[in-house]
């Protein structure tokens, strides 16, 4: 190929890249932080500060998926600017968090949290089993309690339930 053809080819390639609105690239998570991570790519520059979610408007309401360090991710590079990258697919997930107004949902290490500004599901269930264990039952012959077998079952259910929560 001649010099003019080579220059023309390079110009056309550069022009094509200018028109790209989003590029998707594969990489490996090398560093995980609270709101972003770094991603290495084969034979390409490392992506620094890659966001876990694309934010439009308020960051007080979000769905955040945090990848595991060392996992593979697909990153979208917006407007061909590597400083504007966001993860769009994950091979392994460390944590999922959803916050809408005051409601929060989180899953991490096989356990979860569900709460809002006035209630926490773990506390509600735990306190419910404690209340049942210590309940005094009104009977025709006077106050009574649950049987020892019932109390053992309540404690067993309480322990299983708390194993679900962070």
C-alpha positions, 0 to 999 in steps of 0.5 A: 500500500502506498503512502497516500493510501496508508494515510487515507486508511488511518484517517478513515479509521480515526474518523470511524472511532470518533463516531463511536458512541459506546465501545464494549471491552473485556477485562479483569478486575484488579482493584475493588473500591466502594464505588468503582474499580480498576480493570486490566485489559489484554494489550490495551490501557488499564481502565481506572475508576470504572463505575459499577453503575451508570448514574443518571441524576441522584446517587441517593437511589441506585442499584449497585453490583460490585464485582469480585476482584479477579473476575471478568467484566464487560465494560462500556466506554462511553463516547470513546472516553476511557475515563467514562467507563461503566461495568455492564456484565460480570463473571462473579459478583461480590455484592448487590445493593439496591436503595430506593428512597429509604428502602435498602436491599443488600446481598453479600457473602450468601446473606442479605439485608432488607430494611428501611428507615423504620424497620429491619427484617432481621430484627422483626423476625428475631424479636418475633421468635423471642416474643413467642419463646417468652409468651404467656398464653391465657388458658381456661385454667390460667396463664400458661407457656408454650411447651419446651418442644415448641420453645426449642422449635422457635429457637431453631427457626430463629437460628436458621433465620438469622443465618440468612441475614448479614 
